[in-house]
Amino acid sequence: MSEEENVPAETAESAAPALGVNDLKLMANIIEVVSNRGAIKANEMAAVGSLYNNLMNFLIANGAIQPAAPEVAEEAEVEATEEESND
């Protein structure tokens, strides 16, 4: 008789690997690094971008990360500052 046959079903199920929020955050960071390094081919960008967006939406919805401030607002502030300095 092997050891696997002696292991109760509950123990075998609890030993199954699982993904946690930290693993998902790491996956999102890896995608960011890889894309910044140009390691994603043009024909792969849509799939990778979709996966990244799904990961980020999940992490934000679960409170694991804070949503990034919209860059549009920052650009508007810079433009307003530039206009004031030109006057």
MDTraj code that builds the backbone (N, CA, C; nanometers):
import mdtraj as md
import numpy as np

residues = "MET SER GLU GLU GLU ASN VAL PRO ALA GLU THR ALA GLU SER ALA ALA PRO ALA LEU GLY VAL ASN ASP LEU LYS LEU MET ALA ASN ILE ILE GLU VAL VAL SER ASN ARG GLY ALA ILE LYS ALA ASN GLU MET ALA ALA VAL GLY SER LEU TYR ASN ASN LEU MET ASN PHE LEU ILE ALA ASN GLY ALA ILE GLN PRO ALA ALA PRO GLU VAL ALA GLU GLU ALA GLU VAL GLU ALA THR GLU GLU GLU SER ASN ASP".split()
xyz = np.array([
    [0.0833, -0.1176, 0.0000],
    [0.0000, 0.0000, 0.0000],
    [0.0885, 0.1250, 0.0000],
    [0.0589, 0.2213, -0.0881],
    [0.1410, 0.3421, -0.0947],
    [0.0909, 0.4463, 0.0046],
    [0.1724, 0.5487, 0.0265],
    [0.1362, 0.6546, 0.1207],
    [0.0175, 0.7353, 0.0707],
    [0.0032, 0.7508, -0.0603],
    [-0.1068, 0.8284, -0.1164],
    [-0.2418, 0.7682, -0.0799],
    [-0.2492, 0.6379, -0.0711],
    [-0.3747, 0.5714, -0.0385],
    [-0.4133, 0.5933, 0.1068],
    [-0.3162, 0.6206, 0.1924],
    [-0.3417, 0.6400, 0.3348],
    [-0.3767, 0.7841, 0.3695],
    [-0.3589, 0.8766, 0.2773],
    [-0.3844, 1.0182, 0.3048],
    [-0.5347, 1.0428, 0.2968],
    [-0.5930, 1.1013, 0.4031],
    [-0.7363, 1.1320, 0.3987],
    [-0.7662, 1.2333, 0.2883],
    [-0.8884, 1.2288, 0.2346],
    [-0.9284, 1.3172, 0.1242],
    [-0.9170, 1.4634, 0.1637],
    [-0.9497, 1.4995, 0.2872],
    [-0.9441, 1.6385, 0.3321],
    [-0.8014, 1.6929, 0.3254],
    [-0.7045, 1.6135, 0.3656],
    [-0.5650, 1.6565, 0.3639],
    [-0.5160, 1.6763, 0.2216],
    [-0.5538, 1.5890, 0.1322],
    [-0.5105, 1.6000, -0.0068],
    [-0.5664, 1.7265, -0.0707],
    [-0.6917, 1.7617, -0.0415],
    [-0.7523, 1.8812, -0.0986],
    [-0.6929, 2.0090, -0.0406],
    [-0.6631, 2.0103, 0.0875],
    [-0.6094, 2.1311, 0.1505],
    [-0.4656, 2.1574, 0.1069],
    [-0.3969, 2.0578, 0.0549],
    [-0.2593, 2.0757, 0.0114],
    [-0.2503, 2.1279, -0.1318],
    [-0.3652, 2.1468, -0.1970],
    [-0.3659, 2.1956, -0.3352],
    [-0.3140, 2.3391, -0.3390],
    [-0.2324, 2.3702, -0.4383],
    [-0.1800, 2.5062, -0.4482],
    [-0.2917, 2.6057, -0.4779],
    [-0.2746, 2.7273, -0.4288],
    [-0.3759, 2.8311, -0.4487],
    [-0.3079, 2.9625, -0.4849],
    [-0.3815, 3.0464, -0.5553],
    [-0.3331, 3.1801, -0.5865],
    [-0.3918, 3.2777, -0.4865],
    [-0.3081, 3.3687, -0.4416],
    [-0.3545, 3.4716, -0.3506],
    [-0.3470, 3.6087, -0.4160],
    [-0.3947, 3.7080, -0.3457],
    [-0.3939, 3.8445, -0.3967],
    [-0.2513, 3.8900, -0.4251],
    [-0.1571, 3.8524, -0.3395],
    [-0.0175, 3.8915, -0.3628],
    [0.0372, 3.8314, -0.4915],
    [-0.0050, 3.7100, -0.5232],
    [0.0360, 3.6477, -0.6499],
    [-0.0188, 3.7267, -0.7682],
    [-0.1426, 3.7709, -0.7585],
    [-0.2034, 3.8483, -0.8665],
    [-0.1365, 3.9847, -0.8819],
    [-0.1021, 4.0464, -0.7696],
    [-0.0299, 4.1743, -0.7757],
    [0.1067, 4.1553, -0.8418],
    [0.1729, 4.0461, -0.8095],
    [0.3016, 4.0149, -0.8705],
    [0.2866, 3.9939, -1.0203],
    [0.1808, 3.9265, -1.0620],
    [0.1568, 3.9049, -1.2039],
    [0.1389, 4.0378, -1.2772],
    [0.0648, 4.1298, -1.2179],
    [0.0446, 4.2609, -1.2790],
    [0.1770, 4.3362, -1.2895],
    [0.2599, 4.3281, -1.1860],
    [0.3916, 4.3931, -1.1893],
    [0.4811, 4.3328, -1.2961],
    [0.4763, 4.2027, -1.3121],
    [0.5569, 4.1363, -1.4150],
    [0.5135, 4.1827, -1.5529],
    [0.3836, 4.1932, -1.5752],
    [0.3345, 4.2409, -1.7044],
    [0.3840, 4.3827, -1.7313],
    [0.3811, 4.4689, -1.6295],
    [0.4302, 4.6065, -1.6458],
    [0.5780, 4.6079, -1.6843],
    [0.6593, 4.5301, -1.6144],
    [0.8033, 4.5272, -1.6403],
    [0.8321, 4.4744, -1.7805],
    [0.7668, 4.3662, -1.8157],
    [0.7895, 4.3046, -1.9464],
    [0.7490, 4.4001, -2.0590],
    [0.6368, 4.4682, -2.0421],
    [0.5925, 4.5609, -2.1470],
    [0.6856, 4.6814, -2.1572],
    [0.7360, 4.7292, -2.0435],
    [0.8311, 4.8409, -2.0463],
    [0.9618, 4.8033, -2.1154],
    [0.9981, 4.6782, -2.1077],
    [1.1215, 4.6315, -2.1711],
    [1.1020, 4.5948, -2.3178],
    [0.9794, 4.6032, -2.3658],
    [0.9516, 4.5735, -2.5059],
    [0.9553, 4.4260, -2.5394],
    [0.9257, 4.3418, -2.4425],
    [0.9330, 4.1978, -2.4642],
    [0.8030, 4.1386, -2.5178],
    [0.7028, 4.2224, -2.5395],
    [0.5751, 4.1737, -2.5905],
    [0.5654, 4.2079, -2.7383],
    [0.5385, 4.1063, -2.8201],
    [0.5261, 4.1265, -2.9643],
    [0.3937, 4.1959, -2.9947],
    [0.3878, 4.2622, -3.1087],
    [0.2688, 4.3379, -3.1481],
    [0.1445, 4.2505, -3.1500],
    [0.1555, 4.1294, -3.1993],
    [0.0380, 4.0418, -3.2079],
    [-0.0032, 3.9857, -3.0721],
    [0.0750, 4.0084, -2.9675],
    [0.0437, 3.9607, -2.8332],
    [-0.0118, 4.0717, -2.7440],
    [-0.0013, 4.1956, -2.7890],
    [-0.0354, 4.3090, -2.7033],
    [-0.1811, 4.3091, -2.6574],
    [-0.2746, 4.2765, -2.7444],
    [-0.4162, 4.2793, -2.7073],
    [-0.4457, 4.1788, -2.5964],
    [-0.3944, 4.0584, -2.6098],
    [-0.4194, 3.9553, -2.5085],
    [-0.3551, 3.9920, -2.3754],
    [-0.2323, 4.0408, -2.3795],
    [-0.1617, 4.0778, -2.2569],
    [-0.2298, 4.1978, -2.1914],
    [-0.2704, 4.2953, -2.2727],
    [-0.3393, 4.4121, -2.2192],
    [-0.4721, 4.3766, -2.1562],
    [-0.5436, 4.2853, -2.2173],
    [-0.6714, 4.2407, -2.1630],
    [-0.6513, 4.1704, -2.0285],
    [-0.5526, 4.0838, -2.0212],
    [-0.5211, 4.0153, -1.8958],
    [-0.4827, 4.1159, -1.7884],
    [-0.3993, 4.2122, -1.8231],
    [-0.3553, 4.3141, -1.7274],
    [-0.4759, 4.3942, -1.6769],
    [-0.5639, 4.4350, -1.7671],
    [-0.6826, 4.5114, -1.7266],
    [-0.7721, 4.4296, -1.6341],
    [-0.7901, 4.3021, -1.6647],
    [-0.8702, 4.2154, -1.5779],
    [-0.8073, 4.2015, -1.4396],
    [-0.6762, 4.1828, -1.4353],
    [-0.6062, 4.1733, -1.3067],
    [-0.6233, 4.3013, -1.2256],
    [-0.6014, 4.4149, -1.2899],
    [-0.6101, 4.5424, -1.2190],
    [-0.7525, 4.5687, -1.1701],
    [-0.8523, 4.5412, -1.2530],
    [-0.9915, 4.5606, -1.2113],
    [-1.0261, 4.4720, -1.0918],
    [-0.9789, 4.3488, -1.0931],
    [-1.0027, 4.2570, -0.9820],
    [-0.9356, 4.3075, -0.8543],
    [-0.8095, 4.3491, -0.8657],
    [-0.7355, 4.3955, -0.7486],
    [-0.7956, 4.5233, -0.6909],
    [-0.8400, 4.6138, -0.7764],
    [-0.9033, 4.7373, -0.7300],
    [-1.0375, 4.7059, -0.6642],
    [-1.1177, 4.6204, -0.7262],
    [-1.2491, 4.5856, -0.6726],
    [-1.2390, 4.5176, -0.5360],
    [-1.1307, 4.4451, -0.5135],
    [-1.1125, 4.3757, -0.3861],
    [-1.0334, 4.4569, -0.2850],
    [-0.9977, 4.5785, -0.3197],
    [-0.9265, 4.6657, -0.2263],
    [-0.7808, 4.6302, -0.2074],
    [-0.7260, 4.5455, -0.2919],
    [-0.5863, 4.5049, -0.2780],
    [-0.4916, 4.6175, -0.3186],
    [-0.5358, 4.6998, -0.4118],
    [-0.4578, 4.8162, -0.4537],
    [-0.5513, 4.9347, -0.4710],
    [-0.4944, 5.0531, -0.4645],
    [-0.5716, 5.1749, -0.4860],
    [-0.5706, 5.2091, -0.6338],
    [-0.6821, 5.2577, -0.6858],
    [-0.6834, 5.2961, -0.8276],
    [-0.5867, 5.4113, -0.8518],
    [-0.5210, 5.4073, -0.9653],
    [-0.4263, 5.5127, -1.0003],
    [-0.5036, 5.6393, -1.0337],
    [-0.4452, 5.7528, -0.9984],
    [-0.5075, 5.8807, -1.0316],
    [-0.5068, 5.8969, -1.1826],
    [-0.6132, 5.9490, -1.2389],
    [-0.6166, 5.9650, -1.3847],
    [-0.5106, 6.0628, -1.4322],
    [-0.4402, 6.0233, -1.5372],
    [-0.3328, 6.1075, -1.5901],
    [-0.3875, 6.2308, -1.6592],
    [-0.5112, 6.2262, -1.7058],
    [-0.5721, 6.3384, -1.7760],
    [-0.5775, 6.4593, -1.6845],
    [-0.6112, 6.4391, -1.5584],
    [-0.6189, 6.5494, -1.4636],
    [-0.4820, 6.6131, -1.4449],
    [-0.3777, 6.5313, -1.4386],
    [-0.2427, 6.5841, -1.4230],
    [-0.2028, 6.6667, -1.5448],
    [-0.2372, 6.6192, -1.6642],
    [-0.2036, 6.6917, -1.7860],
    [-0.2760, 6.8248, -1.7906],
    [-0.4012, 6.8296, -1.7461],
    [-0.4776, 6.9542, -1.7451],
    [-0.4144, 7.0543, -1.6502],
    [-0.3662, 7.0079, -1.5348],
    [-0.3004, 7.0967, -1.4397],
    [-0.1718, 7.1529, -1.4980],
    [-0.0958, 7.0704, -1.5686],
    [0.0296, 7.1159, -1.6296],
    [-0.0001, 7.2206, -1.7352],
    [-0.1019, 7.1969, -1.8188],
    [-0.1376, 7.2922, -1.9222],
    [-0.1829, 7.4237, -1.8609],
    [-0.2615, 7.4186, -1.7527],
    [-0.3083, 7.5399, -1.6865],
    [-0.1899, 7.6167, -1.6293],
    [-0.0937, 7.5477, -1.5720],
    [0.0251, 7.6124, -1.5169],
    [0.1072, 7.6776, -1.6270],
    [0.1195, 7.6098, -1.7412],
    [0.1941, 7.6649, -1.8533],
    [0.1271, 7.7903, -1.9084],
    [-0.0064, 7.7899, -1.9144],
    [-0.0792, 7.9055, -1.9644],
    [-0.0604, 8.0247, -1.8724],
    [-0.0616, 8.0000, -1.7402],
    [-0.0433, 8.1075, -1.6434],
    [0.0974, 8.1674, -1.6544],
    [0.1955, 8.0824, -1.6772],
    [0.3328, 8.1314, -1.6857],
    [0.3576, 8.2074, -1.8172],
    [0.2807, 8.1776, -1.9210],
    [0.2945, 8.2455, -2.0493],
    [0.2284, 8.3825, -2.0484],
    [0.1350, 8.4061, -1.9559],
    [0.0636, 8.5357, -1.9482],
    [0.1474, 8.6427, -1.8919],
])
top = md.Topology()
chain = top.add_chain()
for i, resn in enumerate(residues, 1):
    res = top.add_residue(resn, chain, resSeq=i)
    for name in ("N", "CA", "C"):
        top.add_atom(name, md.element.get_by_symbol(name[0]), res)
traj = md.Trajectory(xyz[None], top)
